[in-house]
């Protein structure tokens, strides 16, 4: 189904070739879907076919509902995915950014301030870096070192919080005690587990209010 020519919003639409690449199908497939009423395509004043980002998100959601869950592979992964921002949600402090990259839907949690600094907007082309690892052994030691380095390098206007959880810490209790010591010495501003995330969010709101970010 194609809409009549209207002034399209460039930040809310993609060229049909870009949409086809993100969805992993051919341009002819999108044209056929439009004829069958499965996809809404707009036309620019110059006659160019444009696909609303909302339509891409809808098709991706439908695909996820009918697809079979993939097996979890227990190994490290470092990947980069080129995609397009399809949704940005902000609250007082945090923000959720959604991007679609081919068959993948990626979510990034960041501060509201970071979204502004990066100038992110729906429709922007982005490269998403994904890193996953089994947090055991030296990985947890690295986590302590990173927290310690941030605590030492921060300026008076910055806050440093640590969120720890997972059974891996049972074998690295000495590193966990070091992080706890950073907290008791007030080198970091908070130490939380996953079950304390609501409290963590309140701490973030308090920190934001101190710096008049709310």
Secondary structure, DSSP 8 states (H G I E B T S, - for coil): -B-------TTTEEEHHHHHHHHTS-HHHHHHHHHHTSS-EEE-TT--EEEEHHHHHHHHHHHHHHS-------S-EEEEEEEEEEEEEE-SSEEEEEEEETTEEEEEEEEHHHHHHHT--TT-EEEEEEEE----THHHHHHHHHHHHHHHH--TT---EEE--SGGGGG-HHHHHHHHHHHHTTSSSEEE-GGGHHHHHHHHHHHHHHTT--
